[in-house]
Amino acid sequence: MTVPRILPSEEAEALLDLATQLADRELAPRAAAAEERGEFPEDVVKQLARCGLLGLPYPEEFGGGGQPYEVYLQVLEVLASRWLAVAEIVSVHTLACYPLAAFGRPELRAALLPELLAGDRLGAYCLSEPAGGSDAAALTTRAVRDGDGYAVTGTKAWITHAGRADVYNVFCRTGGPGAAGISCLLADAHTPGIVPQAPERTMGLRSSPVAQIAFDGARVPGDRLIGEEGQGFAIALSALDGGRLGIAACAVGLAQGALDYAVEYARGREQFGQPIIDFQGIGFLLADLATQISAARALTLAAARLRDAGRPYSLEAAKAKLFATDVAMRVTTEAVQVLGGYGYVADHPVERYFREAKVLQIVEGTNQIQRLVIARGLARRSGGA
């Protein structure tokens, strides 16, 4: 299905056309088999990098695309509608570039950011821990001063690109308890003492591995500190605002792909002498799903425009992530139902879409956390803050 779009420039239109061509030619034909095998699409990531799609929202002076977030998110949506794991890989890499781009010292940024944006290095974001996902301020991984560097000890969990990434953003405790004691270090993956564990056995997104990472006295140079000591938690939250929009765009893309498949099936499947899409029970259901996808897309892009304008957007990002991922869960569930028994078997992709949608309600802050963020924002506003 062709989605009507209003893009801010001819360059943006060309980028979206390029992303669509790549998605149709390289992603869609491979997705099912690669997911079944749990195969990381390294060659696809390299191809996206060569086409300039790994650094779209970052400055051109560092090799980025210099594009508004509004454009970047629409590219993500297109990728996700063909192969969610690839879009999620791009989203996580973009998130992993943010601390360095926004808070890194100029010399460190100049040395490393171009390699990340060019796809020569893949980034990862290490915040969650086995005993604490939502309560990130209680993390226990510790970095102790060791000469002119830090010795990092602890375990991170649910790390996308674990064992595949070249650099890790490691959020660790350099001070006392609570958010004020957290810092961010940018560690090379080959550092002795950084040991990725076996990949988790996930229900979906099997082409994008997640795993724990053990840090056993891993020594990170002091010049790899991002920002200042004690600034790590603020960096993490700032990065997650943009990351949540990335996941929202992925959710919109997945939902659109599932709807498109269900509509085509309903047009071709006949029961009682007519296509099932002509039955009101099916037609009205699909109409509702299409409307919710459009609403999720609009909410996501509205938040992106606030970000592009330099205005506060944290609450809108939380709303977009919450709504879009809930919509993706509903759309993929109903897509299985539209196909009936055929929706339950792997011969059709909707069962995979259904399994993949669930994780989007969990990553970058669960949807319960999004509701908490929104509710606290409403309370502050009502109090005059």
N, C-alpha and C positions, 0 to 999 in steps of 0.2 A: 504494500500500500504506500502511495506517495503522500507524505505528510507536508501540508502547506507550511512554508517557512518564510520568515522575513529576516534576512541577514544584513549585517551592517556595512558590508563592502563586497566588491566583486572578488577580491582575494579570498574572503570568507566563503563565498559561494563555490569558488574553485577548490578550496580545501575540502568542503563537504562533498563535492562531486568526487574528488580523489578518494576520500575515505569510503564513499559508497561503492566505487568501483573495486577498491581493494577488498572491501568486506564481501562483496558478491563473488569475486574471483578467487580469493585466497582463504577467506574465513569460513563462509557457509559450507563449501564442499567438504571441509576437513573436520568440522567441529565435533560431529557425533563420534567418529572413529577415534579422534585424539582424546576426547573425554573418556571414552570407554577404556582406553589404554593408560590414562593418566599421564599423557605425554605433554611435557612443557613445550610450548610453541616458540622455541628460541629463534628459529628462522623468520617467523612472522614478526616477532618483536624487532628484529634487525631490519626487516623490510619497512616496518612503520617508522623506524628511526631514520632510515635513508630518505623517506618521504617527508621528514620533518614533523611527524605527528607525535613525537614523544615529549616535546618541549613547547607545545603550543602557547600556554599562557605566560611564558617567561620572556624576558627582554631579548631582543635580537642581538644586543651587544655580547651576550653570552652564548649565542647560537640558538636561542629560542625562537619561537614563531611570532612573538609580539602580538598575539591575538587576545581579544577580550575573553574572559571566562565564558561568556555567553556562547561564543563560537566553539571553544574547546568542549563544552558540555554537549553540544549538538553532534560533534564528531564522536564523542564517547557513546552517545545514544545509538548512532548508526552502527558502531562496532558491536555494541551489546546486543543489538537486534539480530546479529548473525552468529556471534560467539561471545557469550558473556565473559568467559575467562580472560579473553584477550583484552576486553574493555577494562576489566578489573585490574589486570596487570598494568595497563597504562595509567589507570587512576591511582593505584598504589605508588607507582614510580613517580608520578607527578606530586603526590603527597610527600614522598621521601625527598624530593628536591627542595621543598618549601623551606625547611629550617635553614639550610645553607643559603638559599637565595634571599631570604628575608632577614636573617639574623647573623649570618656568617661574616667574619671579618673580610674586608675587601681582598686581601691577598689569598685567603683560602677560597673565597668565592671564585676569584679569577683562575685559580689553579684547578679546581675540581668541577665547578658547575658546567663549563662547556662539555666536559667528557660525559657528564650525566645527561645533559640535554641532547647530545649527539647519539646517545644510546651505547657509547663505548663502555659505560658502567651502568649497571642496574642497581637501583636503590631499594632499601627496605626500611621499615619504620617499627622500632621495637619499644612498645609502650606496655602492653598487657603482660601479666605474669600469671603463673598457674593458680595462685591463690587470690588474684585480684585482677578483674577485667574492668568492670564499671568503676570500681573505687581506685582509680589510677593514682590518686594522691597518696595512697598507702603503699606504693611500690617499695620493694626491699632490695632490689639490685643496687649494689654499693660500688662507688668509685672512690678509692683512697689515693691521696697524693703519693706519688712514687717518683722522687727526683723531679724531673721536668715533665712528668706525665702522670697518668692515672692507672691504677690497677683495678680492673673491673671484675666483680664477682657476683654471681646470681644467675637467675634463669628467667628468660622471657618466653612467652607462650603465644600461640596463634599467629606466628609471624609469616606473613605472605612473602614469598621469595626466599624463605630460609633455605640456605644451601645453594641458592641460585644467584643471590645478590652479590654485588662487588663491594658495596658499602652499606653499613647499618647505622641508622640514627638510634642511639642507645640512650634512653631516658633512665637516669640512675641517681642514686642518693649521694650527694657530696656533703650534705649538711645534716641538720636535725630532722625530726619528724615533720610530716605534713608537706604541703605543696612548696613551701619556701625552701625546703632542703633538696629540691630536685634540679638537676642540670641535664644538659644534652651534649653527648659526645658523638662525633662522626667517626666510626671505626671501620678500618679496612677489613673485609671478610677473611683475608688470609692471615690475620693477626693470630699468633700462637695463643691458645687458650680460648678461642671462640670456636665452639663445637656445635654445629647444627645437629639436631637429633633426627630420628626417622620421621618421615612425613606422617601427618595424621591421616586416618582413613575417613575421608569426608563423604557426605551423601551427595555432594555436587561440587562443581568447580574443581574437578580432579586434575585438570590441566594446569591449575595454578596452585602449587603445593603450599601448605602451611605446616609449620613444625615449631617445636620448642628450640631455643638456642641457649646452650649453657656457656656461661662466661666463668672461666676458671683462672682468675688472676690475669686476665688479658690486659696487656699494657697498651694504652692508647696515648699518643703524644699529647702534651698539654695544648699545642696549637690546634688541636682538633676539637676544642671546646667551642660549641656554638652559642653565641651570646655570652652572657656572664654566668658565673656560678649562682645557682638559685633561681635562674630565669627559665629553667627547663619546662616547668609545668605550664607557664604562660605560652611558651613556644608550642608545646603539645596541643593546647586548646586552640590556638590560632591556626595551626595546621589542620586540625580536625574540622574546623568550619568549612574550609575549602574541600577537604576530603569527603565531607557529608554531601556536598553538592555533586561530587563525582559519583558517589554511590547512588544518589537520587537519579542522575542521568542514566546510569547503568540500569536502574530499575525501570525507568521509562522505556528504554530500548528493549529490555527483555519482555516487558508487557506488550509492547507493540509487535514484536516478533511472534509472541504467542497468539495475540489477537488475529494477526494476519493469517496465520496458519489455520486457526479455527474458522475464520470467515471463508477461506478457500475450501476447506473441508465441507462446511455447511452448504456452500453453493453446489458442490458436486454430489453430496450424499442425498439420495432420494429415499423417502419412506412414504407409504400411503399415496404414491403417485406424484410426489412433488419434492423439490429440494427442501431440506429441513430448515434452511434459513427463512423460508416463507411461513413457517409456523411461528405464531406470535411468541410462544414461549422461548424460542431460540433467537428470533430476530430482535426482540426487545432486550433480551439479555446481552446480546452483542452490542446493541446500541448503548446500553448503560456502560459497558466496559470501555467502549471507544470514548465516551464522554469523560469517564474517570481518567483515562490515559491523557487526554487533552488537558484536563485540569491539572494533573501531576506535572506535565511538561510546562504549562504556564507558570505554575508555582516555582518550579525549579529555575526557569529562566528569569523570572522576576527577581529571585534572590541573587542570581548571577549578575544582573544589571546593577543591583545595589553594590555588590562587590566591585564591579568595574568602575562605578562612580566614586569609589572610596568612602562609601557610607557604611554604617554598621549593618551587618547582615547575619549575625550569629543566630538570632531567633528565626529568621526566615530560612536559613539553612537547615535548622532543626525541623521546622515545619515541612520543608520540602523532602528531607530524608524520611521523615515519619510517614508522610502521606504517599509519596511515590513508592516506597517499598511495601507498604500495606496494599496499595493498588496492584503492584506486581504479584503479590501473593494471591490476591483475589482473582486477577485475570488468568494466571496460570492454573489455578484450581478449576476455574470454570472452563478453561480451554480443554482440560482433561475431560470434564463432564460433557462438553459438546461432542467430543469424539466417542463418548461412551466407552465400550470395552476396548476399542482401538486406542483410546487415550491412555490406557493403562499399560500398554506394551511399548517396548523400545523401538518398534518399527516406525513409530511417529515421534517427533521430538518433544511433544508437549509434556511427556512424563519427565524428561530431563529439565525442561523449563520449570516445571513444578518443584523439582528437587533443588534447583539452583536459586529459586526465588527466596527460599527460606533464609539463606545466609545473609541476604541483603537487609533483613530486619534485625540482624545481630551486629554486623561489622560497623566500624566507625561510631560506636556507641549504640547500644540496643535501642529499640524504639521506646522502651520504658524510660531510658535516659533522655531521649528526645522530649518526651512528655514532661519530664522533670525540668529540663532546660526551659521549655516554653512556659510552664507554670511559674517558675521562679521569675522569668522575665515579666510575666503579667503582674506578679506580685510587686516587683520593683516599680513598675509603671504606675500601679494604683497607689503606691506609697509616695509618688512624686519624684522617684529617682530617675 
